[in-house]
Amino acid sequence: MKNEIRNWTLVTLIILCIVGIVPSTQASEFPNRGITLIVPWPPGSTDGIIAQKIANIMIEKQICPPGMQVVFKPGGTGTVGFAEVLRSNPDGYTLLYSSNGPFVLQPLVKDLPFTSKSLTPVIQTAKYDWVLGVQGDAPWKTVPEFIEYAKQHPGEMTIGSPGEYTWGHIALLDIQKATGLKFRHVPFAGSAPAVVALVGGHVNAILVIAGDLKAQVAAGKARYLAAVEPQRNPYYPDVPSLKEFNLPVYGTYLTQNVIAPKDTPENIIATLHGMFKKAIETEEFKSLVKDVGGFYNYVGYKELPGEIDKEVKRISVLLEGLGKEVKSN
């Protein structure tokens, strides 16, 4: 009888140990398969270029041994890919890498089934500002010449952006308010097609982040006419800011972020944060961000929700100042 009791006690202890160990083992194994990083813009966008670099670093440096794949899901000015991530399982295996427009700006101006609260931020990686670009042989060489031409041709000049109510579009509205001029807005499905349209002579100017136009500027097919932000970009110090011409622009900084579905467990978010932080702290990452005219801009997952809230409030003020109705967020 005593032997039977001892045997059952031993079995019970083994079962308890197994039950106690399995959950921690499963948690420590994350990730045990490849991670999908969705970019909600077409290939060729700065978001896509940077996301692919991060994925390559993750694989090459064995930060994410199971691997990481970048998948492009463009459409709806970034909201299509964003919505797909939000609908996915909150297990850490499907993430978004994108500028902040789809979750900061778009819910303020469109009826969407999500807001900036419908997500779990993982990490912020970089920050970019915007430029007004023209063709290399455009007749206007300075901002005053550009404005004077627009005054002489009211409503005729076309300015392209990465899409309706993207940061480029907001920058255009800001310029119109500051100058009192009216331009014809031409929205594209991302920055890459906007650049193609400019070089092809289909629009007079475009509003994109500096890196999107860099190759065409180097080839002499385009020029940076002005920085849209309140100050000059240190990587392009010869490009004047619109504020230098007494134009009260507000500024529309773009940040790149890694986003997970809402309700993703904090231990998984912490693991992902640590992985991405290792990747973006490498010289390879910082060098590429600088090369496309951006700034390394780390914000961790604990501080990022507060930063997103601040940005939503700031942009709400900007939109209201531009006469736009802002939806509750």
C-alpha positions in Angstrom: 0.0 0.0 0.0 2.8 2.4 0.9 4.5 1.7 -2.4 1.3 2.5 -4.3 1.0 5.8 -2.4 4.6 6.6 -3.2 4.1 5.8 -6.8 1.0 7.9 -7.2 2.8 10.8 -5.4 5.7 10.5 -7.8 3.3 10.5 -10.8 1.4 13.6 -9.4 4.7 15.5 -8.9 5.8 14.7 -12.5 2.4 15.9 -13.8 2.6 19.1 -11.8 6.1 19.7 -13.0 5.1 19.2 -16.7 2.1 21.5 -16.3 4.3 24.2 -14.7 7.1 23.9 -17.2 5.2 23.8 -20.5 3.9 27.3 -20.6 7.2 28.9 -19.8 8.9 26.7 -22.4 6.4 27.7 -25.0 6.9 31.4 -24.1 10.7 31.1 -24.3 10.5 29.6 -27.7 8.9 32.6 -29.3 9.4 33.0 -32.2 9.5 29.4 -33.3 8.5 30.2 -36.9 8.9 33.0 -39.4 7.5 36.4 -38.8 5.6 38.3 -41.5 6.2 42.0 -41.7 3.5 43.7 -43.7 4.2 47.0 -45.5 0.9 48.8 -46.5 2.5 50.6 -49.4 3.8 49.5 -52.9 7.3 48.2 -53.4 9.9 51.0 -53.8 8.5 53.0 -50.9 10.9 54.1 -48.1 8.8 52.1 -45.7 9.4 49.0 -47.8 13.1 49.6 -48.3 13.7 50.1 -44.6 11.4 47.1 -43.6 13.4 44.8 -46.0 16.7 46.1 -44.4 15.4 45.2 -40.9 14.3 41.8 -42.1 17.7 41.1 -43.6 19.5 42.2 -40.5 17.3 40.0 -38.4 18.2 37.0 -40.5 21.9 37.7 -41.1 22.6 38.4 -37.4 20.4 35.6 -36.2 18.3 38.0 -34.2 15.2 36.1 -35.5 16.5 32.7 -36.4 13.2 31.4 -37.9 13.3 34.3 -40.4 11.3 37.3 -41.3 9.4 38.0 -44.5 8.3 41.4 -45.9 4.9 41.3 -47.6 3.5 44.3 -49.5 -0.3 45.0 -49.1 -0.9 48.4 -50.6 -4.3 50.2 -50.9 -6.5 52.7 -49.1 -3.6 55.0 -48.4 -2.1 52.4 -46.1 -5.3 51.3 -44.4 -5.7 48.0 -46.3 -2.5 46.5 -45.0 -3.0 48.0 -41.5 -6.5 46.4 -41.3 -5.1 43.0 -42.3 -2.6 43.1 -39.4 -5.3 44.2 -36.9 -7.4 41.2 -38.0 -4.6 38.7 -37.6 -4.0 36.5 -34.5 -2.4 38.5 -31.7 0.5 36.0 -31.5 3.3 38.2 -32.7 3.8 36.5 -36.0 2.0 39.1 -38.2 3.2 42.7 -37.7 3.0 46.0 -39.6 6.0 48.2 -40.6 4.7 51.5 -41.7 4.7 55.2 -41.4 2.3 56.6 -38.9 -0.3 57.9 -41.4 -2.6 54.8 -41.5 -3.1 54.8 -37.7 -2.5 58.5 -36.7 -3.9 60.5 -39.6 -6.4 58.3 -41.6 -8.8 57.6 -38.6 -9.1 61.3 -38.1 -10.4 62.0 -41.6 -12.2 58.8 -42.7 -14.8 56.4 -41.3 -12.7 53.4 -40.5 -13.3 50.4 -38.3 -10.2 51.2 -36.2 -8.4 54.1 -34.5 -5.0 54.7 -33.0 -6.2 52.7 -30.0 -6.9 49.6 -32.0 -3.3 48.4 -32.0 -0.3 47.4 -29.8 2.8 49.5 -30.6 6.1 47.6 -30.5 8.7 50.1 -31.4 9.4 53.4 -33.3 12.5 53.2 -35.5 12.9 56.3 -37.6 11.7 59.8 -38.4 11.5 61.7 -41.7 10.6 65.1 -43.0 9.0 66.2 -46.2 10.2 68.1 -49.3 8.6 69.9 -52.2 10.2 68.4 -55.4 10.1 69.6 -59.0 11.6 68.4 -62.3 15.3 69.0 -62.9 14.6 71.4 -65.8 11.6 73.1 -64.2 11.4 76.8 -65.0 11.3 77.9 -61.3 14.5 77.6 -59.4 13.5 79.1 -56.1 10.5 79.1 -53.9 9.5 82.8 -54.7 9.6 81.9 -58.4 7.4 78.9 -57.8 4.9 80.9 -55.8 4.9 83.7 -58.4 4.2 81.2 -61.2 1.3 79.7 -59.2 -0.1 83.2 -58.7 0.0 83.8 -62.4 -1.6 80.4 -63.1 -4.3 80.1 -60.4 -5.6 76.6 -59.9 -3.5 75.2 -62.8 -0.5 73.9 -61.1 -0.6 70.2 -60.1 1.1 68.8 -57.0 1.2 65.0 -56.4 1.3 63.2 -53.1 1.4 59.6 -51.9 -2.3 59.6 -51.6 -5.5 61.3 -50.3 -4.9 62.5 -46.7 -1.4 61.2 -46.4 1.2 63.4 -44.8 2.1 64.8 -48.3 -1.5 65.8 -48.8 -1.6 67.5 -45.4 1.6 69.3 -46.3 -0.1 70.6 -49.5 -3.1 71.8 -47.5 -0.7 73.5 -45.1 1.1 75.2 -48.0 -2.1 76.4 -49.5 -3.2 77.9 -46.2 0.2 79.6 -45.8 0.4 81.0 -49.3 -3.3 81.6 -50.0 -2.9 79.8 -53.3 -4.9 76.9 -54.7 -3.1 73.9 -56.3 -4.7 70.9 -58.0 -4.0 67.9 -55.8 -3.1 64.6 -57.6 -3.1 61.6 -55.2 -1.1 58.5 -56.1 -0.9 55.0 -54.6 2.3 55.7 -52.7 5.4 57.8 -53.2 7.0 55.7 -56.0 4.3 56.4 -58.6 4.3 60.0 -57.6 8.0 60.2 -58.4 7.4 58.5 -61.7 4.7 61.0 -62.6 6.9 64.0 -61.7 9.9 62.7 -63.8 7.5 62.0 -66.7 6.1 65.5 -66.6 2.6 64.6 -65.5 2.6 66.8 -62.5 4.4 70.1 -61.8 5.6 69.1 -58.3 5.3 66.5 -55.6 5.4 66.3 -51.9 7.3 63.3 -50.6 10.0 62.5 -48.0 13.5 63.4 -49.3 14.7 59.8 -49.7 11.9 59.0 -52.1 13.3 61.5 -54.6 17.0 61.1 -53.9 17.9 58.9 -56.9 16.1 61.2 -59.4 17.8 64.2 -57.8 21.2 62.5 -58.1 20.4 61.8 -61.8 19.5 65.4 -62.5 15.9 64.5 -63.3 14.5 66.2 -60.2 15.3 68.9 -57.7 14.5 69.6 -54.1 12.8 73.0 -54.1 12.1 73.4 -50.4 11.8 71.6 -47.1 8.2 71.6 -45.9 9.1 71.3 -42.2 9.9 74.4 -40.1 13.7 73.9 -40.4 16.2 72.6 -43.0 17.0 68.9 -43.2 20.7 68.5 -42.0 21.2 65.9 -44.7 20.2 68.4 -47.4 21.4 71.6 -45.9 21.3 73.6 -49.1 17.6 73.1 -49.4 15.8 76.0 -47.8 12.8 75.6 -45.5 9.5 77.3 -46.5 9.6 79.1 -43.2 12.6 81.0 -44.4 10.3 82.7 -46.9 7.9 83.8 -44.1 5.5 81.0 -44.8 3.9 79.7 -41.5 4.0 76.0 -42.2 3.1 73.7 -39.4 5.2 70.7 -40.3 4.1 67.1 -40.9 6.8 64.7 -39.6 6.6 61.1 -40.6 7.7 58.3 -38.2 8.1 54.6 -39.0 6.8 52.1 -36.5 6.3 48.4 -35.8 2.8 47.6 -34.9 1.1 44.4 -33.5 -2.6 43.5 -33.3 -4.4 44.6 -30.2 -4.3 42.2 -27.2 -0.9 40.8 -28.2 0.5 39.5 -24.9 3.0 41.9 -23.3 5.7 39.2 -23.0 5.6 38.7 -26.8 5.7 42.5 -27.3 8.7 42.7 -25.0 10.5 40.0 -27.0 9.7 41.6 -30.3 10.8 45.0 -29.0 14.1 43.5 -27.9 14.6 41.9 -31.3 13.8 45.0 -33.3 15.9 47.2 -31.0 18.9 45.1 -31.7 18.3 45.4 -35.4 17.9 49.2 -35.5 20.9 49.8 -33.3 23.2 48.3 -36.0 25.3 50.7 -38.1 23.7 49.0 -41.2 20.3 50.3 -40.2 21.3 53.7 -39.1 23.4 54.2 -42.3 20.5 53.3 -44.6 18.1 55.6 -42.7 20.5 58.5 -43.0 21.1 57.6 -46.7 17.4 58.2 -47.5 17.3 61.4 -45.5 15.8 60.1 -42.3 16.8 60.1 -38.6 17.3 57.2 -36.3 14.4 57.7 -33.7 14.0 55.0 -31.2 10.9 54.9 -28.9 10.2 51.8 -26.8 6.9 50.0 -26.5 6.2 51.4 -23.0 6.5 55.0 -24.1 5.2 54.7 -27.6 1.4 54.7 -26.8 1.8 58.1 -25.1 3.8 59.5 -28.1 1.1 58.3 -30.5 -1.6 60.0 -28.4 0.4 63.3 -28.5 0.8 63.0 -32.3 -3.0 62.4 -32.7 -3.7 65.6 -30.7 -1.1 67.6 -32.6 -2.4 66.6 -36.0 -6.0 67.1 -34.9 -5.1 70.8 -34.1 -3.5 71.1 -37.6 -6.5 69.6 -39.4 -8.9 71.8 -37.5 -6.8 74.8 -38.4 -7.0 73.7 -42.1 -10.8 73.7 -41.8 -11.1 69.9 -41.8 -13.7 68.1 -39.6 -11.8 65.8 -37.3 -13.4 62.5 -36.2 -13.2 61.3 -32.6 -10.3 58.9 -32.0 
